Amino acid sequence: MDLTHEAAIFTLQVGVVLLAAKIGAEVFERWLKQPAVLGELIAGVAIGPYALGAIDWPGVGRLFGTAGAGGDIPIPLPLWVFAELAAVVLLFVVGLQTDFGSFVRFGPTAVVVAVGGVILPFIFGDVAAVLAGLAPSYLSPEALFVGAALTATSVGVTARVLADAGRLDTPEGITILGAAVFDDVIGILVLAIVVAIAGGGAMSAVEVGLIGGKALGAYIILTAILVLAAHRIAMLLGAFRSNGAALGLAIALALISAFIAQSVGLAMIVGAFSAGIALSRSRLQASLARDAAGLYQVIVPAFFVVIGMLVNIPALIAVLGFGMVLSGLAIVGKVVGCGLPALALGFRPIGALRVGVGMIPRGEVALIIAGIGLATGAVDHAVFSVVVFMTFATTVLAPPLLLPAFRRGGQGHGATTQPLQFELTLPADLYDQFLRHLLGALAERGFLPAGGAGSAEIRDLRRNDEIISLESLRESEGVRRLRVESETTIVDWNAALAAAGANAENELVEALRRATTPTARI
């Protein structure tokens, strides 16, 4: 094997994937007014091994051959690994941007939502496979694998849409993220049982409990260790002075956490999310999020392009009818199965709808389940192709359904009716610096100046029907007081306040460092 040539081919593949990602995102976001992730998925279909990637190019051959990462997944192994790294970065950044307090607060709700989002889709998939003639009985491997594939939730697509729209810190966003994590644990149980039945075996309640306990225990222990050690980890990262050291070490932590999660049967993205949400409590949160933005924009789109490359267009044509039916059931199963528990636990109808729609995408998780079924001989290519169609359809439809749900209806959770009142007194110079960063942090979360010119003393910021009023008061010479009020509780206020404080602190520390650096004399 010519390693130099293989490295060159991989480099070319990554270059083409990144190029396709940016072109697709530009077309969809700029001209079609749709989320960029849709353009990246469609671009992946276009350049994939079943489309342009199958062409024999002079001097290169088939750019995206059929040497898969496992089973019948047609992506070259190095490219699949690159996409998995992109998914790890995505969930690490998502965790970093999540308000930890809100995540803990909505944790119990997320568990109930996750359970509801598993039971109903599994029943829909199992029954549909039998009625369509793809499985002889409800307990046959084919039916069970289709049901298991419908239970999965790929948080990557939803997390990307919520992050781009500045909605990660809403009750709906927090619940979706938490439910998707617990979905992964429940999915392990479902998959283990299905594989055992497909192999002619049976699992006792004790065996099922051991598998679930191991997965859930590992997740809780990993997250608890990272959360408890977050401030010490931040101090360690801050002790490094070389350029980019903090971000590099934080990404290393995410990768190691991803490996630990995978080694105990969880998805790698779960470990990466745990690392990110732990560091969201640290004083480095704002600087890490800012520094990671460039890496995020470069590498994360590659993950969605690769997901699009898995779509086998010729195979899908043969199962198009049932694929559309199954996709509809997959959507209804998540919207109803997740939405009803959310509604019962304090969400308003529009908020419950957002939670249900946010849980729709199946992504790579469903493909992995289908790939295991194909590799073990439990399902044939027809069933595999149906699951691939359902996966792609739910992944593509989720963003255009989710964004309008957030744009209308206002507050989604009944607990957001308590008023916000906040006051802060600072020296004038520090006050101006802090206020500038606070306005920036609120703008990143979707709060923009309300109608009217306003004044330097009073500013009104609006996000849908949420309004924040900021009033600047002069206490005495050189001292200013900031008064913040809102008729509703702003769920991501604490996150915005922490980000503003961290940015102001970092700016002050950097200014002091420059002021105290000895100047060389000639």
Secondary structure, DSSP 8 states (H G I E B T S, - for coil): --HHHHHHHHHHHHHHHHHHHHHHHHIIIIIS---HHHHHHHHHHHHSTTTGGGSEETTTEESS-S--SBTTB-S-HHHHHHHHHHHHHHHHHHHHTS-HHHHHHTHHHHHHHHHHHHHHHHHHHHHHHHHTTS-SSTTSHHHHHHHHHHH---HHHHHHHHHHHT-TTSHHHHHHHHHHHHHHHHHHHHHHHHHHHHTT----HHHHHHHHHHHHHHHHHHHHHHHHTHHHHHHHHHH--STTHHHHHHHHHHHHHHHHHHHTTS-HHHHHHHHHHHHTTSTTHHHHHHHHHHHHHHHHHHHHHHHHHT--HHHHHHTHHHHHHHHHHHHHHHHHHHHHHHHHTTB-HHHHHHHHHHT---HHHHHHHHHHHHHTTSS-HHHHHHHHHHHHHHHHHHHHHHHHHHHSSS--BTTTTS-EEEEEEEEHHHHHHHHHHHHHHHHHTT-EE-SS---SSEEEEEETTEEEEEEEEEEETTEEEEEEEESS--TTHHHHHHHHHHHHHHHHHHHHHHHHS-----
